[in-house]
Amino acid sequence: MTKLSVNINKIAVIRNSRGGNMPDVVKAALAIERFGGEGITVHPRPDARHIRYSDVRELKKVITTELNIEGNPIDSFVDLVCEVVPAQVTLVPDAPDAITSNAGWDTTKNREFLTAMCNKFHQYGIRVSIFVDPDPEMVRGAKQCGADRVELYTEAYARDYACDREAAIAPYLAAAQAARECELGLNAGHDLSLENLQYFAQIIPWCDEVSIGHALISDALYYGLENTVQLYRRCLYVK
């Protein structure tokens, strides 16, 4: 079954808006694990507008599932990942001023750089996932870079789902099949929600992991955190 990794960045946004340590992101992460989350994802950015490097260090001390650190591999990010040694690092080409991730890597043009990053993190025993658009060529390029997995950028799927879900999923199915053919692990994330997650999991049941933050934390305001984690987990049960 596809695993659910919960991105807790939005919890840190609320904390940072007021100062202090409420809500406590470490306490929230432990609660998510207790409620059935199978991983914790964080995306520390240089401006520390949500998750901070210090949060990542504290989370690593207590997480008992899998810690996934995602971000643009600038020097400070690389140093943090090598210090903390998470289960997985997800390489995302987001600009420092990006509101959120908005594109995948061109794994052909950036092959030399991405290969060096994969080699670097592999020295520490860290699984490497490369964030890509749903393009079989970019998936195969990630394999050539030495990645262990790709994460499919699912914004377009989520955007188009309500209009024509079969058309929306088609490029993702092609990319997912390419990943399976070249023996790459498969993750997915961005704008997945209770509305569109179950269909994605039904069509691509070999997806290893989905990383979900904004929608899940928003739904938790209505349904409660424990219930929301369980609702998302149920979407991933594929018969």
C-alpha positions in Angstrom: 0.0 0.0 0.0 1.1 3.5 -0.7 2.5 5.2 2.4 1.3 8.6 3.7 4.0 11.1 4.6 2.6 14.3 6.2 4.2 17.6 5.4 4.1 19.7 8.5 5.3 23.0 7.1 1.9 24.6 7.5 1.9 23.9 11.2 5.2 25.8 11.4 3.6 28.7 9.5 1.0 29.1 12.2 3.7 29.0 14.9 5.9 31.5 13.2 3.0 34.0 12.7 2.7 34.5 16.4 6.2 33.7 17.8 6.8 31.3 20.6 6.3 27.5 20.2 2.6 27.1 19.7 1.7 24.9 17.9 4.7 22.8 18.6 5.8 21.1 15.4 7.6 18.3 17.1 4.6 17.5 19.2 2.4 17.6 16.1 4.8 15.3 14.2 4.7 12.7 17.0 0.9 13.0 17.1 0.7 12.4 13.3 2.8 9.3 13.7 0.6 8.1 16.6 -2.5 8.7 14.4 -1.2 6.5 11.6 1.1 8.7 9.5 3.9 6.7 8.0 6.3 9.5 7.6 7.0 13.2 8.2 8.0 15.5 5.4 9.6 18.9 6.0 10.7 21.5 3.4 13.1 24.0 5.1 13.7 27.1 3.0 16.5 29.6 3.4 14.2 32.3 4.8 12.9 30.0 7.5 9.3 31.2 6.8 7.9 27.8 8.0 10.1 24.8 9.0 13.5 25.9 10.3 16.8 24.1 10.3 16.6 23.8 14.0 13.2 22.1 13.7 14.7 19.5 11.4 17.4 18.7 13.9 14.8 18.3 16.7 12.5 16.1 14.6 15.3 13.7 13.7 15.8 13.0 17.4 12.2 11.7 17.9 10.8 10.5 14.5 10.2 6.8 14.5 8.8 6.4 11.0 10.6 8.1 8.1 11.9 11.6 7.9 11.8 13.1 4.4 13.6 16.4 3.9 12.8 18.1 0.7 14.3 21.3 -0.8 16.6 22.9 -3.3 20.1 21.5 -2.7 22.0 24.7 -2.0 25.1 24.4 0.2 23.3 25.0 3.5 20.6 22.5 2.7 23.1 19.8 1.7 25.0 20.4 4.9 21.8 20.1 7.0 20.8 16.8 5.3 24.3 15.3 5.7 24.2 16.3 9.4 20.7 15.0 10.1 20.8 11.9 7.8 17.1 11.4 7.2 15.6 8.3 5.6 15.0 10.3 2.4 16.0 13.5 0.7 13.8 14.9 -2.0 15.6 17.3 -4.4 13.3 20.2 -5.5 14.4 23.0 -7.8 12.4 25.8 -6.1 13.7 29.3 -6.2 14.3 31.1 -2.8 11.3 33.4 -3.4 8.9 30.7 -4.5 5.7 30.5 -2.6 5.6 26.8 -3.1 7.2 24.3 -5.4 6.1 24.9 -9.0 8.1 22.7 -11.3 10.2 19.6 -11.5 13.8 19.2 -12.5 15.0 18.9 -16.0 17.0 15.8 -15.3 18.8 16.0 -18.7 20.1 19.6 -18.5 21.0 19.1 -14.8 22.3 15.6 -15.0 25.9 16.4 -13.9 24.7 18.4 -10.8 22.0 15.9 -9.9 24.4 13.0 -10.2 26.8 14.7 -7.9 24.0 15.3 -5.4 22.9 11.6 -5.5 26.4 10.4 -5.0 26.9 12.8 -2.1 23.8 11.7 -0.2 24.3 8.0 -1.0 27.6 8.3 0.9 25.5 8.8 4.0 23.0 6.0 3.2 20.2 8.4 2.4 17.6 7.5 -0.2 17.4 10.1 -2.9 14.2 11.2 -4.7 14.1 13.7 -7.5 11.1 15.9 -8.0 10.0 15.8 -11.7 7.1 16.7 -13.9 5.0 13.8 -15.3 7.3 13.3 -18.2 8.8 9.8 -18.9 11.9 11.4 -20.3 12.5 13.2 -17.0 11.9 10.0 -15.1 14.4 8.1 -17.1 16.8 11.0 -16.7 16.5 10.7 -12.9 17.4 7.1 -13.1 20.6 8.0 -15.1 21.4 10.5 -12.3 21.5 7.7 -9.8 18.2 8.5 -8.0 16.4 5.9 -6.0 13.0 7.4 -6.6 11.2 10.2 -8.4 8.4 12.3 -6.9 5.8 13.3 -9.5 4.7 16.9 -9.2 0.9 16.5 -9.1 -0.3 20.1 -9.3 -1.6 19.6 -12.8 -3.4 16.4 -11.9 -5.1 18.1 -8.9 -6.0 21.2 -11.0 -7.6 19.2 -13.9 -9.1 16.4 -11.8 -12.6 17.9 -11.5 -12.9 18.5 -15.3 -11.7 15.2 -16.6 -10.0 12.9 -14.2 -9.0 10.3 -16.9 -7.2 13.0 -18.9 -5.7 14.4 -15.8 -4.1 11.1 -14.7 -2.9 10.0 -18.1 0.5 11.7 -18.1 1.1 10.6 -14.5 0.3 7.0 -15.5 2.8 7.2 -18.3 5.5 8.6 -16.1 4.7 6.1 -13.4 5.0 3.2 -15.9 8.4 4.6 -17.0 9.5 4.6 -13.4 8.5 1.0 -12.9 10.2 0.0 -16.2 13.5 1.5 -15.1 13.1 0.1 -11.6 12.8 3.5 -9.9 10.8 3.9 -6.7 7.8 6.3 -7.1 6.5 9.1 -4.9 3.9 11.8 -5.6 3.0 15.1 -4.1 1.5 18.6 -4.4 -2.2 19.5 -4.1 -3.3 15.9 -3.4 -6.4 16.0 -1.3 -9.4 14.0 -0.1 -11.1 14.8 -3.4 -8.5 13.4 -5.8 -6.2 11.1 -3.8 -8.2 7.9 -4.0 -8.4 7.9 -7.8 -4.7 8.5 -8.0 -4.0 5.5 -5.8 -6.4 3.3 -7.7 -4.8 4.1 -11.1 -1.2 4.0 -9.9 -1.2 1.5 -7.0 2.5 0.9 -7.1 3.3 4.4 -5.9 5.5 4.0 -2.8 4.6 7.2 -1.0 2.5 10.4 -1.2 3.6 13.6 0.6 0.7 15.8 1.6 0.7 18.9 3.6 -1.5 21.9 2.7 -4.8 20.1 2.1 -4.3 17.7 5.0 -3.5 20.4 7.6 -6.4 22.5 6.2 -8.8 19.5 6.5 -7.6 19.0 10.1 -9.2 22.3 11.0 -12.6 20.9 10.2 -12.2 17.2 11.0 -9.4 17.1 13.7 -5.9 15.9 13.1 -6.4 12.3 14.1 -9.5 11.8 12.0 -7.9 13.6 9.0 -4.8 11.4 9.0 -7.1 8.3 9.0 -9.3 9.8 6.2 -6.2 10.2 4.0 -5.0 6.7 4.9 -8.3 5.2 3.8 -7.9 6.9 0.4 -4.8 4.9 -0.1 -6.4 1.5 0.5 -6.6 -0.1 -2.9 -8.6 -3.3 -3.2 
